[in-house]
Amino acid sequence: MNLFETESTERLSREAAADRLRALADALSRHNSIELERGGNRVTVDVPDEVSFSLEVELGDENEIEIELSW
């Protein structure tokens, strides 16, 4: 199996970040896959009915919330 990995970071307003999270949540709840487009490439990720959900919060000089789904 080939490894595919992509990562992007961009600065958004809080509302725009919430819109992105909402779109991802809507795709997860309606379909068994998520489509991502990065750099002109479209990738479909199949997501099973059950996933592991991890939430990490770091508070300090910089604050961070990290959400991870795995299966």
C-alpha positions as CSV (number, residue, x, y, z in Angstrom):
1,M,0.0,0.0,0.0
2,N,1.3,3.4,-0.9
3,L,1.5,6.1,1.8
4,F,-0.3,9.3,1.0
5,E,0.1,12.2,3.4
6,T,-0.8,15.9,3.0
7,E,-0.7,18.7,5.5
8,S,-1.7,22.3,5.2
9,T,-1.7,25.3,7.5
10,E,-3.4,28.6,6.8
11,R,-4.6,31.5,8.8
12,L,-8.4,31.8,8.9
13,S,-11.0,33.7,10.8
14,R,-12.6,31.8,13.7
15,E,-15.8,31.7,11.7
16,A,-14.1,30.4,8.5
17,A,-12.4,27.7,10.6
18,A,-15.8,26.7,12.1
19,D,-17.2,26.5,8.5
20,R,-14.4,24.1,7.6
21,L,-15.0,22.0,10.6
22,R,-18.8,22.0,10.0
23,A,-18.3,20.9,6.3
24,L,-16.1,18.0,7.5
25,A,-18.6,17.0,10.2
26,D,-21.4,17.1,7.6
27,A,-19.5,14.9,5.2
28,L,-18.7,12.4,8.0
29,S,-22.3,12.2,9.1
30,R,-23.8,11.9,5.5
31,H,-21.3,9.7,3.7
32,N,-18.9,6.9,4.2
33,S,-16.1,8.9,2.7
34,I,-14.6,12.4,2.7
35,E,-13.2,14.1,-0.4
36,L,-10.3,16.4,0.0
37,E,-8.7,18.6,-2.7
38,R,-5.1,19.8,-2.3
39,G,-2.9,21.3,-4.9
40,G,-5.3,20.3,-7.7
41,N,-5.4,16.7,-6.6
42,R,-8.6,15.2,-5.3
43,V,-8.4,12.4,-2.8
44,T,-11.3,10.3,-1.4
45,V,-10.9,8.8,2.0
46,D,-13.2,6.0,3.0
47,V,-14.3,6.3,6.6
48,P,-15.9,3.3,8.5
49,D,-19.0,3.5,10.6
50,E,-16.8,3.6,13.8
51,V,-13.7,5.6,14.4
52,S,-11.4,6.5,17.3
53,F,-11.8,10.1,18.3
54,S,-9.0,12.0,20.1
55,L,-9.1,15.6,21.4
56,E,-6.0,17.3,22.7
57,V,-5.9,20.8,24.2
58,E,-2.6,22.6,24.9
59,L,-2.5,25.9,26.7
60,G,0.6,27.9,27.1
61,D,2.5,30.5,25.1
62,E,0.5,29.3,22.1
63,N,-2.8,27.6,22.5
64,E,-3.8,24.6,20.4
65,I,-6.8,22.2,19.9
66,E,-5.9,19.1,18.0
67,I,-8.7,16.7,16.7
68,E,-7.7,13.3,15.4
69,L,-9.9,10.5,13.8
70,S,-8.3,7.2,13.2
71,W,-9.4,3.7,12.3
